Amino acid sequence: MSGPKLPVSKTSWLRTIQAVLWSFIGLRKNAEYQQDIEKLNPFHIIGVAIGAALLFVLGLIALVNWVVVQPTGL
């Protein structure tokens, strides 16, 4: 049997997203990092990080395709 499940609040997801985005640019205070280690679920961090990385790569691909598109009327 597993232990009791704690309810996941919206603020923890928001905090997870915020922590992942700050880690992408490398700006974190040590005190906030320690709070994140204590409060955030590692599986949520991994999921949000994979999703953010995927969105970043797709955004770069879209940007490159937008820049490289050549007019057909030449």
CHARMM-style PDB file with segment names, atoms N, HN, CA, C and O in Angstrom:
ATOM      1  N   MET     1       0.831  -1.172   0.000  1.00  0.00      PROA
ATOM      2  CA  MET     1       0.000   0.000   0.000  1.00  0.00      PROA
ATOM      3  C   MET     1       0.880   1.242   0.000  1.00  0.00      PROA
ATOM      4  O   MET     1       1.954   1.274   0.599  1.00  0.00      PROA
ATOM      5  N   SER     2       0.402   2.225  -0.669  1.00  0.00      PROA
ATOM      6  HN  SER     2      -0.471   2.198  -1.156  1.00  0.00      PROA
ATOM      7  CA  SER     2       1.150   3.476  -0.701  1.00  0.00      PROA
ATOM      8  C   SER     2       0.598   4.425   0.353  1.00  0.00      PROA
ATOM      9  O   SER     2      -0.504   4.239   0.868  1.00  0.00      PROA
ATOM     10  N   GLY     3       1.386   5.441   0.657  1.00  0.00      PROA
ATOM     11  HN  GLY     3       2.281   5.592   0.238  1.00  0.00      PROA
ATOM     12  CA  GLY     3       0.986   6.417   1.662  1.00  0.00      PROA
ATOM     13  C   GLY     3      -0.126   7.307   1.147  1.00  0.00      PROA
ATOM     14  O   GLY     3      -0.538   7.191  -0.007  1.00  0.00      PROA
ATOM     15  N   PRO     4      -0.608   8.187   1.991  1.00  0.00      PROA
ATOM     16  CA  PRO     4      -1.690   9.094   1.571  1.00  0.00      PROA
ATOM     17  C   PRO     4      -1.190  10.057   0.506  1.00  0.00      PROA
ATOM     18  O   PRO     4      -0.060  10.542   0.558  1.00  0.00      PROA
ATOM     19  N   LYS     5      -2.050  10.318  -0.449  1.00  0.00      PROA
ATOM     20  HN  LYS     5      -2.969   9.924  -0.492  1.00  0.00      PROA
ATOM     21  CA  LYS     5      -1.693  11.234  -1.531  1.00  0.00      PROA
ATOM     22  C   LYS     5      -2.032  12.653  -1.121  1.00  0.00      PROA
ATOM     23  O   LYS     5      -3.124  12.930  -0.624  1.00  0.00      PROA
ATOM     24  N   LEU     6      -1.088  13.537  -1.337  1.00  0.00      PROA
ATOM     25  HN  LEU     6      -0.202  13.312  -1.741  1.00  0.00      PROA
ATOM     26  CA  LEU     6      -1.314  14.931  -1.026  1.00  0.00      PROA
ATOM     27  C   LEU     6      -1.945  15.619  -2.222  1.00  0.00      PROA
ATOM     28  O   LEU     6      -1.566  15.342  -3.360  1.00  0.00      PROA
ATOM     29  N   PRO     7      -2.893  16.504  -1.993  1.00  0.00      PROA
ATOM     30  CA  PRO     7      -3.498  17.209  -3.126  1.00  0.00      PROA
ATOM     31  C   PRO     7      -2.483  18.145  -3.779  1.00  0.00      PROA
ATOM     32  O   PRO     7      -1.675  18.783  -3.104  1.00  0.00      PROA
ATOM     33  N   VAL     8      -2.544  18.209  -5.102  1.00  0.00      PROA
ATOM     34  HN  VAL     8      -3.200  17.690  -5.651  1.00  0.00      PROA
ATOM     35  CA  VAL     8      -1.646  19.078  -5.849  1.00  0.00      PROA
ATOM     36  C   VAL     8      -2.389  20.373  -6.122  1.00  0.00      PROA
ATOM     37  O   VAL     8      -3.441  20.372  -6.761  1.00  0.00      PROA
ATOM     38  N   SER     9      -1.846  21.465  -5.639  1.00  0.00      PROA
ATOM     39  HN  SER     9      -0.991  21.466  -5.119  1.00  0.00      PROA
ATOM     40  CA  SER     9      -2.502  22.750  -5.849  1.00  0.00      PROA
ATOM     41  C   SER     9      -1.965  23.413  -7.101  1.00  0.00      PROA
ATOM     42  O   SER     9      -0.904  23.052  -7.609  1.00  0.00      PROA
ATOM     43  N   LYS    10      -2.723  24.400  -7.597  1.00  0.00      PROA
ATOM     44  HN  LYS    10      -3.586  24.694  -7.184  1.00  0.00      PROA
ATOM     45  CA  LYS    10      -2.288  25.141  -8.775  1.00  0.00      PROA
ATOM     46  C   LYS    10      -0.997  25.890  -8.513  1.00  0.00      PROA
ATOM     47  O   LYS    10      -0.179  26.062  -9.418  1.00  0.00      PROA
ATOM     48  N   THR    11      -0.810  26.334  -7.287  1.00  0.00      PROA
ATOM     49  HN  THR    11      -1.473  26.195  -6.552  1.00  0.00      PROA
ATOM     50  CA  THR    11       0.397  27.101  -6.987  1.00  0.00      PROA
ATOM     51  C   THR    11       1.643  26.238  -7.104  1.00  0.00      PROA
ATOM     52  O   THR    11       2.701  26.744  -7.477  1.00  0.00      PROA
ATOM     53  N   SER    12       1.548  24.945  -6.796  1.00  0.00      PROA
ATOM     54  HN  SER    12       0.689  24.534  -6.493  1.00  0.00      PROA
ATOM     55  CA  SER    12       2.729  24.101  -6.937  1.00  0.00      PROA
ATOM     56  C   SER    12       3.087  23.924  -8.405  1.00  0.00      PROA
ATOM     57  O   SER    12       4.268  23.889  -8.752  1.00  0.00      PROA
ATOM     58  N   TRP    13       2.084  23.813  -9.271  1.00  0.00      PROA
ATOM     59  HN  TRP    13       1.125  23.841  -8.989  1.00  0.00      PROA
ATOM     60  CA  TRP    13       2.374  23.723 -10.707  1.00  0.00      PROA
ATOM     61  C   TRP    13       2.955  25.032 -11.211  1.00  0.00      PROA
ATOM     62  O   TRP    13       3.908  25.037 -11.989  1.00  0.00      PROA
ATOM     63  N   LEU    14       2.379  26.142 -10.766  1.00  0.00      PROA
ATOM     64  HN  LEU    14       1.605  26.138 -10.133  1.00  0.00      PROA
ATOM     65  CA  LEU    14       2.904  27.444 -11.162  1.00  0.00      PROA
ATOM     66  C   LEU    14       4.332  27.614 -10.665  1.00  0.00      PROA
ATOM     67  O   LEU    14       5.192  28.108 -11.394  1.00  0.00      PROA
ATOM     68  N   ARG    15       4.581  27.213  -9.444  1.00  0.00      PROA
ATOM     69  HN  ARG    15       3.882  26.812  -8.852  1.00  0.00      PROA
ATOM     70  CA  ARG    15       5.936  27.295  -8.869  1.00  0.00      PROA
ATOM     71  C   ARG    15       6.895  26.387  -9.634  1.00  0.00      PROA
ATOM     72  O   ARG    15       8.053  26.748  -9.842  1.00  0.00      PROA
ATOM     73  N   THR    16       6.426  25.217 -10.053  1.00  0.00      PROA
ATOM     74  HN  THR    16       5.484  24.924  -9.884  1.00  0.00      PROA
ATOM     75  CA  THR    16       7.260  24.302 -10.828  1.00  0.00      PROA
ATOM     76  C   THR    16       7.623  24.919 -12.168  1.00  0.00      PROA
ATOM     77  O   THR    16       8.783  24.880 -12.578  1.00  0.00      PROA
ATOM     78  N   ILE    17       6.641  25.485 -12.849  1.00  0.00      PROA
ATOM     79  HN  ILE    17       5.699  25.516 -12.515  1.00  0.00      PROA
ATOM     80  CA  ILE    17       6.899  26.131 -14.140  1.00  0.00      PROA
ATOM     81  C   ILE    17       7.876  27.282 -13.962  1.00  0.00      PROA
ATOM     82  O   ILE    17       8.801  27.444 -14.757  1.00  0.00      PROA
ATOM     83  N   GLN    18       7.675  28.069 -12.937  1.00  0.00      PROA
ATOM     84  HN  GLN    18       6.923  27.938 -12.292  1.00  0.00      PROA
ATOM     85  CA  GLN    18       8.567  29.197 -12.670  1.00  0.00      PROA
ATOM     86  C   GLN    18       9.996  28.700 -12.401  1.00  0.00      PROA
ATOM     87  O   GLN    18      10.954  29.276 -12.917  1.00  0.00      PROA
ATOM     88  N   ALA    19      10.144  27.662 -11.618  1.00  0.00      PROA
ATOM     89  HN  ALA    19       9.366  27.195 -11.198  1.00  0.00      PROA
ATOM     90  CA  ALA    19      11.469  27.131 -11.294  1.00  0.00      PROA
ATOM     91  C   ALA    19      12.172  26.609 -12.542  1.00  0.00      PROA
ATOM     92  O   ALA    19      13.370  26.827 -12.719  1.00  0.00      PROA
ATOM     93  N   VAL    20      11.428  25.920 -13.408  1.00  0.00      PROA
ATOM     94  HN  VAL    20      10.454  25.743 -13.264  1.00  0.00      PROA
ATOM     95  CA  VAL    20      12.025  25.387 -14.634  1.00  0.00      PROA
ATOM     96  C   VAL    20      12.445  26.515 -15.567  1.00  0.00      PROA
ATOM     97  O   VAL    20      13.533  26.475 -16.142  1.00  0.00      PROA
ATOM     98  N   LEU    21      11.586  27.523 -15.720  1.00  0.00      PROA
ATOM     99  HN  LEU    21      10.702  27.556 -15.253  1.00  0.00      PROA
ATOM    100  CA  LEU    21      11.939  28.639 -16.608  1.00  0.00      PROA
ATOM    101  C   LEU    21      13.148  29.411 -16.086  1.00  0.00      PROA
ATOM    102  O   LEU    21      14.009  29.808 -16.871  1.00  0.00      PROA
ATOM    103  N   TRP    22      13.224  29.626 -14.781  1.00  0.00      PROA
ATOM    104  HN  TRP    22      12.525  29.304 -14.144  1.00  0.00      PROA
ATOM    105  CA  TRP    22      14.401  30.287 -14.212  1.00  0.00      PROA
ATOM    106  C   TRP    22      15.644  29.432 -14.428  1.00  0.00      PROA
ATOM    107  O   TRP    22      16.723  29.968 -14.680  1.00  0.00      PROA
ATOM    108  N   SER    23      15.512  28.128 -14.336  1.00  0.00      PROA
ATOM    109  HN  SER    23      14.635  27.693 -14.132  1.00  0.00      PROA
ATOM    110  CA  SER    23      16.681  27.265 -14.522  1.00  0.00      PROA
ATOM    111  C   SER    23      17.141  27.263 -15.978  1.00  0.00      PROA
ATOM    112  O   SER    23      18.327  27.071 -16.248  1.00  0.00      PROA
ATOM    113  N   PHE    24      16.218  27.473 -16.918  1.00  0.00      PROA
ATOM    114  HN  PHE    24      15.255  27.628 -16.699  1.00  0.00      PROA
ATOM    115  CA  PHE    24      16.600  27.537 -18.331  1.00  0.00      PROA
ATOM    116  C   PHE    24      17.535  28.711 -18.601  1.00  0.00      PROA
ATOM    117  O   PHE    24      18.441  28.612 -19.429  1.00  0.00      PROA
ATOM    118  N   ILE    25      17.315  29.819 -17.904  1.00  0.00      PROA
ATOM    119  HN  ILE    25      16.579  29.900 -17.232  1.00  0.00      PROA
ATOM    120  CA  ILE    25      18.181  30.970 -18.137  1.00  0.00      PROA
ATOM    121  C   ILE    25      19.300  31.064 -17.100  1.00  0.00      PROA
ATOM    122  O   ILE    25      20.170  31.930 -17.206  1.00  0.00      PROA
ATOM    123  N   GLY    26      19.285  30.188 -16.109  1.00  0.00      PROA
ATOM    124  HN  GLY    26      18.579  29.485 -16.023  1.00  0.00      PROA
ATOM    125  CA  GLY    26      20.383  30.088 -15.155  1.00  0.00      PROA
ATOM    126  C   GLY    26      20.392  31.123 -14.055  1.00  0.00      PROA
ATOM    127  O   GLY    26      21.442  31.373 -13.463  1.00  0.00      PROA
ATOM    128  N   LEU    27      19.267  31.731 -13.765  1.00  0.00      PROA
ATOM    129  HN  LEU    27      18.415  31.528 -14.247  1.00  0.00      PROA
ATOM    130  CA  LEU    27      19.199  32.726 -12.700  1.00  0.00      PROA
ATOM    131  C   LEU    27      18.358  32.193 -11.553  1.00  0.00      PROA
ATOM    132  O   LEU    27      17.133  32.132 -11.655  1.00  0.00      PROA
ATOM    133  N   ARG    28      19.001  31.811 -10.471  1.00  0.00      PROA
ATOM    134  HN  ARG    28      19.996  31.860 -10.388  1.00  0.00      PROA
ATOM    135  CA  ARG    28      18.296  31.321  -9.290  1.00  0.00      PROA
ATOM    136  C   ARG    28      19.042  31.765  -8.051  1.00  0.00      PROA
ATOM    137  O   ARG    28      20.270  31.688  -7.995  1.00  0.00      PROA
ATOM    138  N   LYS    29      18.317  32.222  -7.073  1.00  0.00      PROA
ATOM    139  HN  LYS    29      17.320  32.285  -7.118  1.00  0.00      PROA
ATOM    140  CA  LYS    29      18.914  32.498  -5.769  1.00  0.00      PROA
ATOM    141  C   LYS    29      19.007  31.180  -5.020  1.00  0.00      PROA
ATOM    142  O   LYS    29      18.144  30.313  -5.162  1.00  0.00      PROA
ATOM    143  N   ASN    30      20.041  31.033  -4.233  1.00  0.00      PROA
ATOM    144  HN  ASN    30      20.742  31.737  -4.118  1.00  0.00      PROA
ATOM    145  CA  ASN    30      20.240  29.786  -3.505  1.00  0.00      PROA
ATOM    146  C   ASN    30      19.084  29.510  -2.545  1.00  0.00      PROA
ATOM    147  O   ASN    30      18.675  28.360  -2.387  1.00  0.00      PROA
ATOM    148  N   ALA    31      18.559  30.542  -1.911  1.00  0.00      PROA
ATOM    149  HN  ALA    31      18.891  31.477  -2.040  1.00  0.00      PROA
ATOM    150  CA  ALA    31      17.446  30.349  -0.973  1.00  0.00      PROA
ATOM    151  C   ALA    31      16.213  29.817  -1.696  1.00  0.00      PROA
ATOM    152  O   ALA    31      15.535  28.923  -1.189  1.00  0.00      PROA
ATOM    153  N   GLU    32      15.919  30.356  -2.866  1.00  0.00      PROA
ATOM    154  HN  GLU    32      16.470  31.082  -3.278  1.00  0.00      PROA
ATOM    155  CA  GLU    32      14.768  29.876  -3.645  1.00  0.00      PROA
ATOM    156  C   GLU    32      15.003  28.455  -4.146  1.00  0.00      PROA
ATOM    157  O   GLU    32      14.080  27.641  -4.185  1.00  0.00      PROA
ATOM    158  N   TYR    33      16.229  28.167  -4.521  1.00  0.00      PROA
ATOM    159  HN  TYR    33      16.979  28.828  -4.489  1.00  0.00      PROA
ATOM    160  CA  TYR    33      16.575  26.804  -4.956  1.00  0.00      PROA
ATOM    161  C   TYR    33      16.326  25.815  -3.826  1.00  0.00      PROA
ATOM    162  O   TYR    33      15.768  24.742  -4.057  1.00  0.00      PROA
ATOM    163  N   GLN    34      16.727  26.158  -2.618  1.00  0.00      PROA
ATOM    164  HN  GLN    34      17.180  27.029  -2.430  1.00  0.00      PROA
ATOM    165  CA  GLN    34      16.521  25.273  -1.471  1.00  0.00      PROA
ATOM    166  C   GLN    34      15.027  25.077  -1.191  1.00  0.00      PROA
ATOM    167  O   GLN    34      14.602  23.975  -0.842  1.00  0.00      PROA
ATOM    168  N   GLN    35      14.235  26.135  -1.341  1.00  0.00      PROA
ATOM    169  HN  GLN    35      14.580  27.030  -1.625  1.00  0.00      PROA
ATOM    170  CA  GLN    35      12.780  26.014  -1.148  1.00  0.00      PROA
ATOM    171  C   GLN    35      12.184  25.088  -2.206  1.00  0.00      PROA
ATOM    172  O   GLN    35      11.310  24.274  -1.907  1.00  0.00      PROA
ATOM    173  N   ASP    36      12.660  25.217  -3.437  1.00  0.00      PROA
ATOM    174  HN  ASP    36      13.370  25.878  -3.680  1.00  0.00      PROA
ATOM    175  CA  ASP    36      12.153  24.363  -4.506  1.00  0.00      PROA
ATOM    176  C   ASP    36      12.469  22.899  -4.242  1.00  0.00      PROA
ATOM    177  O   ASP    36      11.634  22.026  -4.482  1.00  0.00      PROA
ATOM    178  N   ILE    37      13.670  22.630  -3.750  1.00  0.00      PROA
ATOM    179  HN  ILE    37      14.348  23.338  -3.555  1.00  0.00      PROA
ATOM    180  CA  ILE    37      14.045  21.246  -3.455  1.00  0.00      PROA
ATOM    181  C   ILE    37      13.113  20.651  -2.405  1.00  0.00      PROA
ATOM    182  O   ILE    37      12.735  19.483  -2.493  1.00  0.00      PROA
ATOM    183  N   GLU    38      12.746  21.453  -1.415  1.00  0.00      PROA
ATOM    184  HN  GLU    38      13.053  22.402  -1.343  1.00  0.00      PROA
ATOM    185  CA  GLU    38      11.894  20.965  -0.336  1.00  0.00      PROA
ATOM    186  C   GLU    38      10.436  20.792  -0.752  1.00  0.00      PROA
ATOM    187  O   GLU    38       9.765  19.875  -0.278  1.00  0.00      PROA
ATOM    188  N   LYS    39       9.936  21.661  -1.633  1.00  0.00      PROA
ATOM    189  HN  LYS    39      10.480  22.406  -2.018  1.00  0.00      PROA
ATOM    190  CA  LYS    39       8.496  21.709  -1.877  1.00  0.00      PROA
ATOM    191  C   LYS    39       8.039  21.097  -3.203  1.00  0.00      PROA
ATOM    192  O   LYS    39       6.900  20.641  -3.299  1.00  0.00      PROA
ATOM    193  N   LEU    40       8.888  21.074  -4.214  1.00  0.00      PROA
ATOM    194  HN  LEU    40       9.814  21.445  -4.136  1.00  0.00      PROA
ATOM    195  CA  LEU    40       8.425  20.653  -5.540  1.00  0.00      PROA
ATOM    196  C   LEU    40       8.632  19.165  -5.766  1.00  0.00      PROA
ATOM    197  O   LEU    40       9.581  18.563  -5.263  1.00  0.00      PROA
ATOM    198  N   ASN    41       7.726  18.595  -6.531  1.00  0.00      PROA
ATOM    199  HN  ASN    41       6.955  19.084  -6.940  1.00  0.00      PROA
ATOM    200  CA  ASN    41       7.777  17.188  -6.886  1.00  0.00      PROA
ATOM    201  C   ASN    41       8.755  17.005  -8.047  1.00  0.00      PROA
ATOM    202  O   ASN    41       8.599  17.663  -9.075  1.00  0.00      PROA
ATOM    203  N   PRO    42       9.759  16.132  -7.916  1.00  0.00      PROA
ATOM    204  CA  PRO    42      10.742  15.955  -8.990  1.00  0.00      PROA
ATOM    205  C   PRO    42      10.124  15.472 -10.302  1.00  0.00      PROA
ATOM    206  O   PRO    42      10.611  15.821 -11.377  1.00  0.00      PROA
ATOM    207  N   PHE    43       9.065  14.678 -10.228  1.00  0.00      PROA
ATOM    208  HN  PHE    43       8.670  14.393  -9.355  1.00  0.00      PROA
ATOM    209  CA  PHE    43       8.425  14.201 -11.455  1.00  0.00      PROA
ATOM    210  C   PHE    43       7.726  15.350 -12.192  1.00  0.00      PROA
ATOM    211  O   PHE    43       7.696  15.379 -13.423  1.00  0.00      PROA
ATOM    212  N   HSD    44       7.175  16.279 -11.440  1.00  0.00      PROA
ATOM    213  HN  HSD    44       7.200  16.255 -10.440  1.00  0.00      PROA
ATOM    214  CA  HSD    44       6.565  17.460 -12.059  1.00  0.00      PROA
ATOM    215  C   HSD    44       7.639  18.311 -12.731  1.00  0.00      PROA
ATOM    216  O   HSD    44       7.432  18.828 -13.829  1.00  0.00      PROA
ATOM    217  N   ILE    45       8.780  18.452 -12.072  1.00  0.00      PROA
ATOM    218  HN  ILE    45       8.948  18.032 -11.180  1.00  0.00      PROA
ATOM    219  CA  ILE    45       9.882  19.239 -12.645  1.00  0.00      PROA
ATOM    220  C   ILE    45      10.349  18.622 -13.950  1.00  0.00      PROA
ATOM    221  O   ILE    45      10.561  19.334 -14.931  1.00  0.00      PROA
ATOM    222  N   ILE    46      10.511  17.308 -13.974  1.00  0.00      PROA
ATOM    223  HN  ILE    46      10.338  16.730 -13.176  1.00  0.00      PROA
ATOM    224  CA  ILE    46      10.961  16.617 -15.197  1.00  0.00      PROA
ATOM    225  C   ILE    46       9.939  16.794 -16.310  1.00  0.00      PROA
ATOM    226  O   ILE    46      10.309  17.078 -17.449  1.00  0.00      PROA
ATOM    227  N   GLY    47       8.655  16.627 -15.992  1.00  0.00      PROA
ATOM    228  HN  GLY    47       8.355  16.396 -15.067  1.00  0.00      PROA
ATOM    229  CA  GLY    47       7.612  16.780 -17.010  1.00  0.00      PROA
ATOM    230  C   GLY    47       7.545  18.190 -17.572  1.00  0.00      PROA
ATOM    231  O   GLY    47       7.441  18.378 -18.785  1.00  0.00      PROA
ATOM    232  N   VAL    48       7.604  19.181 -16.688  1.00  0.00      PROA
ATOM    233  HN  VAL    48       7.689  19.029 -15.704  1.00  0.00      PROA
ATOM    234  CA  VAL    48       7.555  20.573 -17.139  1.00  0.00      PROA
ATOM    235  C   VAL    48       8.806  20.912 -17.945  1.00  0.00      PROA
ATOM    236  O   VAL    48       8.720  21.626 -18.943  1.00  0.00      PROA
ATOM    237  N   ALA    49       9.960  20.412 -17.527  1.00  0.00      PROA
ATOM    238  HN  ALA    49      10.030  19.831 -16.716  1.00  0.00      PROA
ATOM    239  CA  ALA    49      11.212  20.689 -18.245  1.00  0.00      PROA
ATOM    240  C   ALA    49      11.188  20.086 -19.653  1.00  0.00      PROA
ATOM    241  O   ALA    49      11.622  20.725 -20.610  1.00  0.00      PROA
ATOM    242  N   ILE    50      10.687  18.871 -19.776  1.00  0.00      PROA
ATOM    243  HN  ILE    50      10.333  18.351 -18.998  1.00  0.00      PROA
ATOM    244  CA  ILE    50      10.595  18.245 -21.101  1.00  0.00      PROA
ATOM    245  C   ILE    50       9.630  19.025 -21.986  1.00  0.00      PROA
ATOM    246  O   ILE    50       9.920  19.267 -23.158  1.00  0.00      PROA
ATOM    247  N   GLY    51       8.487  19.420 -21.435  1.00  0.00      PROA
ATOM    248  HN  GLY    51       8.251  19.224 -20.483  1.00  0.00      PROA
ATOM    249  CA  GLY    51       7.520  20.208 -22.203  1.00  0.00      PROA
ATOM    250  C   GLY    51       8.084  21.555 -22.623  1.00  0.00      PROA
ATOM    251  O   GLY    51       7.891  21.981 -23.762  1.00  0.00      PROA
ATOM    252  N   ALA    52       8.783  22.233 -21.712  1.00  0.00      PROA
ATOM    253  HN  ALA    52       8.941  21.887 -20.787  1.00  0.00      PROA
ATOM    254  CA  ALA    52       9.370  23.538 -22.031  1.00  0.00      PROA
ATOM    255  C   ALA    52      10.465  23.401 -23.083  1.00  0.00      PROA
ATOM    256  O   ALA    52      10.565  24.236 -23.982  1.00  0.00      PROA
ATOM    257  N   ALA    53      11.285  22.357 -22.981  1.00  0.00      PROA
ATOM    258  HN  ALA    53      11.203  21.678 -22.251  1.00  0.00      PROA
ATOM    259  CA  ALA    53      12.336  22.138 -23.979  1.00  0.00      PROA
ATOM    260  C   ALA    53      11.723  21.856 -25.347  1.00  0.00      PROA
ATOM    261  O   ALA    53      12.214  22.342 -26.366  1.00  0.00      PROA
ATOM    262  N   LEU    54      10.657  21.076 -25.365  1.00  0.00      PROA
ATOM    263  HN  LEU    54      10.258  20.681 -24.537  1.00  0.00      PROA
ATOM    264  CA  LEU    54       9.970  20.781 -26.624  1.00  0.00      PROA
ATOM    265  C   LEU    54       9.393  22.052 -27.247  1.00  0.00      PROA
ATOM    266  O   LEU    54       9.529  22.276 -28.449  1.00  0.00      PROA
ATOM    267  N   LEU    55       8.750  22.879 -26.425  1.00  0.00      PROA
ATOM    268  HN  LEU    55       8.639  22.696 -25.448  1.00  0.00      PROA
ATOM    269  CA  LEU    55       8.215  24.147 -26.937  1.00  0.00      PROA
ATOM    270  C   LEU    55       9.324  25.065 -27.447  1.00  0.00      PROA
ATOM    271  O   LEU    55       9.155  25.749 -28.456  1.00  0.00      PROA
ATOM    272  N   PHE    56      10.449  25.076 -26.751  1.00  0.00      PROA
ATOM    273  HN  PHE    56      10.587  24.521 -25.931  1.00  0.00      PROA
ATOM    274  CA  PHE    56      11.585  25.895 -27.168  1.00  0.00      PROA
ATOM    275  C   PHE    56      12.115  25.442 -28.529  1.00  0.00      PROA
ATOM    276  O   PHE    56      12.354  26.269 -29.410  1.00  0.00      PROA
ATOM    277  N   VAL    57      12.296  24.150 -28.700  1.00  0.00      PROA
ATOM    278  HN  VAL    57      12.102  23.479 -27.985  1.00  0.00      PROA
ATOM    279  CA  VAL    57      12.801  23.610 -29.971  1.00  0.00      PROA
ATOM    280  C   VAL    57      11.798  23.863 -31.092  1.00  0.00      PROA
ATOM    281  O   VAL    57      12.197  24.267 -32.184  1.00  0.00      PROA
ATOM    282  N   LEU    58      10.517  23.638 -30.853  1.00  0.00      PROA
ATOM    283  HN  LEU    58      10.192  23.310 -29.966  1.00  0.00      PROA
ATOM    284  CA  LEU    58       9.509  23.898 -31.876  1.00  0.00      PROA
ATOM    285  C   LEU    58       9.446  25.385 -32.225  1.00  0.00      PROA
ATOM    286  O   LEU    58       9.242  25.745 -33.385  1.00  0.00      PROA
ATOM    287  N   GLY    59       9.619  26.242 -31.226  1.00  0.00      PROA
ATOM    288  HN  GLY    59       9.784  25.949 -30.284  1.00  0.00      PROA
ATOM    289  CA  GLY    59       9.666  27.679 -31.484  1.00  0.00      PROA
ATOM    290  C   GLY    59      10.860  28.064 -32.348  1.00  0.00      PROA
ATOM    291  O   GLY    59      10.735  28.894 -33.249  1.00  0.00      PROA
ATOM    292  N   LEU    60      12.010  27.467 -32.080  1.00  0.00      PROA
ATOM    293  HN  LEU    60      12.112  26.793 -31.349  1.00  0.00      PROA
ATOM    294  CA  LEU    60      13.194  27.741 -32.905  1.00  0.00      PROA
ATOM    295  C   LEU    60      12.994  27.258 -34.346  1.00  0.00      PROA
ATOM    296  O   LEU    60      13.377  27.939 -35.297  1.00  0.00      PROA
ATOM    297  N   ILE    61      12.398  26.088 -34.491  1.00  0.00      PROA
ATOM    298  HN  ILE    61      12.087  25.535 -33.719  1.00  0.00      PROA
ATOM    299  CA  ILE    61      12.125  25.562 -35.834  1.00  0.00      PROA
ATOM    300  C   ILE    61      11.169  26.485 -36.573  1.00  0.00      PROA
ATOM    301  O   ILE    61      11.383  26.776 -37.750  1.00  0.00      PROA
ATOM    302  N   ALA    62      10.123  26.948 -35.908  1.00  0.00      PROA
ATOM    303  HN  ALA    62       9.949  26.712 -34.952  1.00  0.00      PROA
ATOM    304  CA  ALA    62       9.162  27.863 -36.533  1.00  0.00      PROA
ATOM    305  C   ALA    62       9.840  29.174 -36.911  1.00  0.00      PROA
ATOM    306  O   ALA    62       9.577  29.716 -37.985  1.00  0.00      PROA
ATOM    307  N   LEU    63      10.700  29.688 -36.052  1.00  0.00      PROA
ATOM    308  HN  LEU    63      10.913  29.248 -35.179  1.00  0.00      PROA
ATOM    309  CA  LEU    63      11.416  30.934 -36.341  1.00  0.00      PROA
ATOM    310  C   LEU    63      12.327  30.779 -37.550  1.00  0.00      PROA
ATOM    311  O   LEU    63      12.358  31.650 -38.419  1.00  0.00      PROA
ATOM    312  N   VAL    64      13.061  29.690 -37.611  1.00  0.00      PROA
ATOM    313  HN  VAL    64      13.036  28.983 -36.905  1.00  0.00      PROA
ATOM    314  CA  VAL    64      13.952  29.452 -38.753  1.00  0.00      PROA
ATOM    315  C   VAL    64      13.148  29.315 -40.033  1.00  0.00      PROA
ATOM    316  O   VAL    64      13.524  29.877 -41.061  1.00  0.00      PROA
ATOM    317  N   ASN    65      12.049  28.578 -39.986  1.00  0.00      PROA
ATOM    318  HN  ASN    65      11.743  28.122 -39.151  1.00  0.00      PROA
ATOM    319  CA  ASN    65      11.212  28.438 -41.188  1.00  0.00      PROA
ATOM    320  C   ASN    65      10.630  29.773 -41.620  1.00  0.00      PROA
ATOM    321  O   ASN    65      10.518  30.033 -42.818  1.00  0.00      PROA
ATOM    322  N   TRP    66      10.261  30.617 -40.680  1.00  0.00      PROA
ATOM    323  HN  TRP    66      10.353  30.405 -39.707  1.00  0.00      PROA
ATOM    324  CA  TRP    66       9.714  31.936 -40.999  1.00  0.00      PROA
ATOM    325  C   TRP    66      10.778  32.825 -41.625  1.00  0.00      PROA
ATOM    326  O   TRP    66      10.485  33.571 -42.559  1.00  0.00      PROA
ATOM    327  N   VAL    67      12.013  32.757 -41.124  1.00  0.00      PROA
ATOM    328  HN  VAL    67      12.251  32.151 -40.365  1.00  0.00      PROA
ATOM    329  CA  VAL    67      13.097  33.597 -41.646  1.00  0.00      PROA
ATOM    330  C   VAL    67      13.553  33.111 -43.016  1.00  0.00      PROA
ATOM    331  O   VAL    67      13.883  33.927 -43.876  1.00  0.00      PROA
ATOM    332  N   VAL    68      13.577  31.810 -43.233  1.00  0.00      PROA
ATOM    333  HN  VAL    68      13.308  31.147 -42.534  1.00  0.00      PROA
ATOM    334  CA  VAL    68      14.131  31.242 -44.461  1.00  0.00      PROA
ATOM    335  C   VAL    68      13.144  31.250 -45.610  1.00  0.00      PROA
ATOM    336  O   VAL    68      13.558  31.092 -46.758  1.00  0.00      PROA
ATOM    337  N   VAL    69      11.873  31.424 -45.357  1.00  0.00      PROA
ATOM    338  HN  VAL    69      11.537  31.552 -44.424  1.00  0.00      PROA
ATOM    339  CA  VAL    69      10.876  31.390 -46.423  1.00  0.00      PROA
ATOM    340  C   VAL    69      11.210  32.450 -47.466  1.00  0.00      PROA
ATOM    341  O   VAL    69      11.414  33.621 -47.147  1.00  0.00      PROA
ATOM    342  N   GLN    70      11.259  32.012 -48.712  1.00  0.00      PROA
ATOM    343  HN  GLN    70      11.093  31.061 -48.971  1.00  0.00      PROA
ATOM    344  CA  GLN    70      11.571  32.923 -49.795  1.00  0.00      PROA
ATOM    345  C   GLN    70      10.300  33.198 -50.598  1.00  0.00      PROA
ATOM    346  O   GLN    70       9.481  32.297 -50.780  1.00  0.00      PROA
ATOM    347  N   PRO    71      10.126  34.415 -51.074  1.00  0.00      PROA
ATOM    348  CA  PRO    71       8.936  34.705 -51.883  1.00  0.00      PROA
ATOM    349  C   PRO    71       8.972  33.904 -53.182  1.00  0.00      PROA
ATOM    350  O   PRO    71      10.037  33.718 -53.770  1.00  0.00      PROA
ATOM    351  N   THR    72       7.819  33.435 -53.626  1.00  0.00      PROA
ATOM    352  HN  THR    72       6.954  33.586 -53.148  1.00  0.00      PROA
ATOM    353  CA  THR    72       7.751  32.636 -54.842  1.00  0.00      PROA
ATOM    354  C   THR    72       7.622  33.495 -56.095  1.00  0.00      PROA
ATOM    355  O   THR    72       7.710  32.970 -57.205  1.00  0.00      PROA
ATOM    356  N   GLY    73       7.419  34.780 -55.949  1.00  0.00      PROA
ATOM    357  HN  GLY    73       7.347  35.207 -55.048  1.00  0.00      PROA
ATOM    358  CA  GLY    73       7.196  35.645 -57.092  1.00  0.00      PROA
ATOM    359  C   GLY    73       8.460  36.152 -57.771  1.00  0.00      PROA
ATOM    360  O   GLY    73       8.361  36.973 -58.683  1.00  0.00      PROA
ATOM    361  N   LEU    74       9.635  35.702 -57.370  1.00  0.00      PROA
ATOM    362  HN  LEU    74       9.715  35.035 -56.629  1.00  0.00      PROA
ATOM    363  CA  LEU    74      10.875  36.197 -57.980  1.00  0.00      PROA
ATOM    364  C   LEU    74      11.223  35.516 -59.242  1.00  0.00      PROA
ATOM    365  OT1 LEU    74      12.241  35.837 -59.856  1.00  0.00      PROA
TER     366      LEU     74
END
